[in-house]
Amino acid sequence: MSTNAKVKADTYKPVKSILISQPKPERSPYYDLEKKFDLAIDWRPFIHVEGVNAKDFRKQKVKPEEFTSIVFTSKNSIDHFFRLMEELRIKMSQETKYFCISEAIANYLQKFIVYRKRKVFVGQKTIQDLAPFLKKHKTKERFLLPCSNLGSKDVSDFLDENGFDWQDALMYRTVSSDLSDLSDVTYDVLVFFSPLGIDSLYENFPDFQQNETRIAVFGNSTGKAVENKGLTINIKAPSPEAPSMTMALENYLLLSNPKNS
C-alpha cells in the first residue's frame, strides 16, 4: 500500500454511526444521507434551555412593568418573558412597545399579544436593522432586554454605545443536558454546532478520549472550542465546498464509505 493510500485509509475509515448534537427534526437532509450511505444517525441535544423561576427572578430586583419597551432577540426570550409575567401576575401596559430582531420573532410574538403596528417594530436579522426604530424612541422609552446566562452582547453593546435607558433581565439559562446514558455508547462521528456542545461533552464525560471518533464542527467558534480541548477536527463547515453540515458530511462519506455512494 502506498503512503497516500495508507493515509486515506487511516483518515477515512468507514462510518456506520453518527450522533448529531441537536433535537431530532421532522424533516431533514440528514435522513437522505442516512439512506444513501446506510447509516444509523441518532439525535441528542447536548444543551437545553431552563427557565429562571419566579423566586430567583425577584432577586434581580427588576420590575418589568416599569419599562415601556421590550427588546426580544429570540423565541426563548419571548416564551420566558411572558411565562414570568404570568407567574408573577404582572400585567404589562397596553401601550408597551416591542422591538423584535427578526420577522420570525415578531410573528411568534403574536401568540402572546394583540399585534398592532404602532407597538411592534421589526428588524431583518441584527440589532442594526432595528437601530432607526430604537433611536426614534430613545428619549421617551425605558428598554428591558430579556436574556439568558449567555447574554446578548451585540444588543447590549449597541444600547450602551448609544446611551439608551435600558436594563437586561436574566429569564432563562442555556445549560448542559444529562448525557449519562451515553457513557457506554460510541459513535463513528460526533457533530457539533456550538462551543456549548463541547462544554457539555466534557461536563458529562471529563475523561473523553477521541480515539477513532471523527469530529464534525459547524462554525469557527465551535472549531476553536474543539481544538482547545486537544481534539482533531475531521469534518468542517461551512466552507466553499460545503456551505452546510450535510454537504460536508456527504463529501467525507463519499471517501469513507465509497461502496455506498
C-alpha positions as CSV (number, residue, x, y, z in Angstrom):
1,M,0.0,0.0,0.0
2,S,1.4,3.4,-1.0
3,T,1.8,6.1,1.7
4,N,-1.0,8.2,0.3
5,A,-3.3,5.2,0.2
6,K,-2.5,4.4,3.8
7,V,-3.1,7.9,5.0
8,K,-6.5,7.9,3.2
9,A,-7.4,4.5,4.8
10,D,-6.5,5.8,8.2
11,T,-8.2,9.1,7.8
12,Y,-11.4,8.0,6.0
13,K,-12.3,4.9,8.0
14,P,-15.9,3.6,7.3
15,V,-18.7,5.4,9.1
16,K,-21.6,3.4,10.4
17,S,-23.0,5.7,13.1
18,I,-23.4,9.4,13.6
19,L,-24.6,11.4,16.6
20,I,-25.9,14.9,15.9
21,S,-26.0,17.1,19.0
22,Q,-29.4,18.7,18.2
23,P,-33.0,17.8,18.7
24,K,-34.4,15.4,16.0
25,P,-36.3,17.4,13.3
26,E,-39.4,16.1,11.4
27,R,-37.7,16.7,8.1
28,S,-34.0,16.9,7.4
29,P,-31.5,16.3,4.6
30,Y,-29.7,14.1,7.1
31,Y,-32.4,11.4,6.5
32,D,-31.3,11.3,2.9
33,L,-27.7,10.7,3.9
34,E,-28.8,8.0,6.3
35,K,-30.4,6.1,3.4
36,K,-27.8,6.8,0.8
37,F,-24.9,5.6,3.0
38,D,-26.7,3.0,5.1
39,L,-26.0,4.9,8.3
40,A,-27.5,4.9,11.8
41,I,-28.0,8.6,12.7
42,D,-29.0,9.5,16.2
43,W,-30.1,12.9,17.5
44,R,-29.5,14.1,21.0
45,P,-29.4,17.8,22.2
46,F,-26.3,18.4,24.3
47,I,-27.7,21.6,25.7
48,H,-31.2,22.8,26.6
49,V,-32.9,25.9,28.0
50,E,-34.2,26.1,31.5
51,G,-36.4,29.0,32.7
52,V,-35.4,31.1,35.7
53,N,-38.0,30.6,38.4
54,A,-40.0,33.5,39.9
55,K,-38.2,33.4,43.2
56,D,-34.8,33.7,41.6
57,F,-36.1,36.4,39.2
58,R,-37.3,38.5,42.1
59,K,-33.7,38.6,43.5
60,Q,-32.7,40.6,40.5
61,K,-35.0,43.4,41.7
62,V,-36.1,44.1,38.1
63,K,-39.7,45.3,37.7
64,P,-40.8,44.7,34.1
65,E,-43.9,46.8,34.5
66,E,-41.7,49.9,34.9
67,F,-40.3,49.5,31.4
68,T,-42.1,50.9,28.4
69,S,-40.3,48.9,25.7
70,I,-39.1,45.3,25.5
71,V,-36.4,44.1,23.1
72,F,-36.7,40.4,22.0
73,T,-33.8,38.6,20.4
74,S,-35.2,35.1,20.3
75,K,-38.4,33.0,20.7
76,N,-37.0,31.8,24.0
77,S,-36.8,35.3,25.3
78,I,-40.5,35.7,24.4
79,D,-41.5,32.4,26.0
80,H,-39.8,33.1,29.3
81,F,-40.7,36.8,29.5
82,F,-44.5,36.0,29.3
83,R,-44.1,32.9,31.5
84,L,-42.6,35.0,34.2
85,M,-45.2,37.8,33.8
86,E,-47.9,35.2,34.3
87,E,-46.2,33.6,37.3
88,L,-45.6,37.0,38.9
89,R,-49.0,38.2,38.0
90,I,-47.6,41.2,36.2
91,K,-49.7,42.9,33.6
92,M,-47.8,44.9,31.1
93,S,-49.4,48.1,29.8
94,Q,-51.4,48.0,26.6
95,E,-49.0,50.8,25.4
96,T,-45.9,48.7,25.8
97,K,-43.7,48.6,22.7
98,Y,-41.9,45.5,21.5
99,F,-38.8,45.5,19.4
100,C,-38.1,42.2,17.6
101,I,-34.8,41.5,16.0
102,S,-36.3,39.5,13.1
103,E,-39.6,38.9,11.4
104,A,-39.8,35.3,12.7
105,I,-39.6,36.6,16.2
106,A,-42.2,39.2,15.6
107,N,-44.6,36.6,14.1
108,Y,-44.0,34.4,17.2
109,L,-44.9,37.3,19.5
110,Q,-48.4,37.2,18.1
111,K,-49.0,34.2,20.3
112,F,-48.9,36.4,23.3
113,I,-50.1,39.9,22.3
114,V,-52.6,41.6,20.1
115,Y,-50.4,42.6,17.2
116,R,-50.5,46.3,16.3
117,K,-48.0,48.0,14.1
118,R,-47.8,51.0,16.3
119,K,-46.3,49.0,19.1
120,V,-44.3,46.2,17.3
121,F,-41.1,47.1,15.5
122,V,-39.3,44.5,13.3
123,G,-35.7,44.1,12.1
124,Q,-34.3,41.8,9.5
125,K,-31.6,39.9,11.5
126,T,-29.4,42.1,13.6
127,I,-29.7,44.9,16.1
128,Q,-28.5,47.4,13.5
129,D,-31.7,46.7,11.5
130,L,-33.7,47.9,14.5
131,A,-31.5,50.9,15.0
132,P,-33.7,53.5,13.2
133,F,-36.8,52.4,15.2
134,L,-34.9,52.3,18.5
135,K,-33.3,55.7,18.1
136,K,-36.6,57.2,17.2
137,H,-38.0,56.2,20.6
138,K,-34.7,56.6,22.5
139,T,-35.7,59.7,24.6
140,K,-39.1,58.6,25.7
141,E,-38.7,54.9,26.4
142,R,-37.1,52.6,29.1
143,F,-36.0,49.4,27.5
144,L,-35.9,45.9,29.0
145,L,-33.8,43.2,27.4
146,P,-34.9,39.6,28.5
147,C,-31.9,37.4,28.1
148,S,-30.2,34.1,29.1
149,N,-27.0,33.5,31.0
150,L,-25.1,33.9,27.7
151,G,-26.3,37.5,27.4
152,S,-26.8,39.3,24.1
153,K,-23.5,41.2,23.7
154,D,-24.2,42.8,20.3
155,V,-27.5,44.2,21.6
156,S,-26.1,45.3,25.0
157,D,-23.1,47.0,23.3
158,F,-25.5,48.9,20.9
159,L,-27.7,50.1,23.7
160,D,-24.7,51.2,25.8
161,E,-22.9,52.9,23.0
162,N,-26.0,54.9,22.0
163,G,-26.9,55.9,25.5
164,F,-30.2,54.2,25.9
165,D,-32.0,53.9,29.2
166,W,-32.1,50.1,29.5
167,Q,-31.6,47.1,31.7
168,D,-31.2,43.4,31.0
169,A,-33.0,40.7,32.9
170,L,-31.9,37.1,33.2
171,M,-35.0,35.0,32.4
172,Y,-33.6,31.7,31.2
173,R,-30.4,29.7,31.0
174,T,-28.7,27.5,28.5
175,V,-27.3,24.5,30.3
176,S,-25.7,21.2,29.6
177,S,-28.0,18.2,29.2
178,D,-27.6,15.0,31.1
179,L,-25.9,12.5,28.7
180,S,-25.0,9.9,31.3
181,D,-27.0,7.2,29.4
182,L,-24.5,7.5,26.5
183,S,-21.5,6.6,28.7
184,D,-21.1,3.1,27.1
185,V,-22.1,4.1,23.6
186,T,-19.6,5.1,20.9
187,Y,-20.2,6.7,17.5
188,D,-18.0,7.0,14.5
189,V,-18.9,10.7,14.1
190,L,-19.9,13.3,16.6
191,V,-21.4,16.5,15.1
192,F,-21.3,19.8,17.0
193,F,-22.8,23.2,16.2
194,S,-21.7,25.4,19.1
195,P,-18.9,25.6,21.8
196,L,-21.6,24.9,24.4
197,G,-22.0,21.4,22.9
198,I,-18.3,20.8,23.5
199,D,-18.6,22.1,27.1
200,S,-21.5,19.7,27.6
201,L,-19.5,16.8,26.3
202,Y,-16.7,17.4,28.9
203,E,-19.1,18.2,31.7
204,N,-20.7,14.8,31.1
205,F,-17.5,12.9,30.2
206,P,-14.5,14.7,31.7
207,D,-12.2,11.9,30.5
208,F,-13.4,11.8,27.0
209,Q,-10.9,10.4,24.5
210,Q,-11.4,10.9,20.8
211,N,-9.6,7.7,19.7
212,E,-11.1,6.8,16.3
213,T,-14.2,9.0,16.6
214,R,-14.4,11.6,13.9
215,I,-15.4,15.2,15.0
216,A,-17.5,17.3,12.7
217,V,-18.0,21.0,13.6
218,F,-20.0,23.9,12.2
219,G,-18.5,27.4,12.6
220,N,-15.2,28.8,13.6
221,S,-16.1,29.3,17.3
222,T,-17.1,25.6,17.5
223,G,-13.9,24.6,15.8
224,K,-11.8,26.7,18.2
225,A,-13.5,25.1,21.2
226,V,-12.8,21.6,19.8
227,E,-9.1,22.5,19.2
228,N,-8.8,24.0,22.7
229,K,-9.7,20.5,24.0
230,G,-6.9,19.0,22.0
231,L,-9.3,17.2,19.7
232,T,-8.9,16.7,15.9
233,I,-11.4,18.2,13.5
234,N,-12.1,15.8,10.7
235,I,-15.1,17.4,9.1
236,K,-15.8,21.2,9.0
237,A,-18.5,23.5,7.7
238,P,-19.2,26.0,6.3
239,S,-16.6,26.1,3.5
240,P,-16.7,27.0,-0.2
241,E,-17.0,23.2,-1.0
242,A,-19.6,22.6,1.8
243,P,-21.7,25.5,2.9
244,S,-23.8,23.2,5.1
245,M,-23.0,20.4,7.5
246,T,-24.9,17.8,5.5
247,M,-22.8,18.6,2.4
248,A,-19.6,18.4,4.5
249,L,-20.6,15.0,5.8
250,E,-21.5,13.8,2.4
251,N,-18.2,14.8,1.0
252,Y,-16.5,12.9,3.8
253,L,-18.8,9.9,3.4
254,L,-18.0,9.7,-0.4
255,L,-14.4,8.9,0.7
256,S,-15.1,6.9,3.8
257,N,-18.0,4.8,2.5
258,P,-17.4,4.6,-1.3
259,K,-19.3,1.3,-1.6
260,N,-22.5,3.1,-0.5
261,S,-22.1,6.2,-2.6
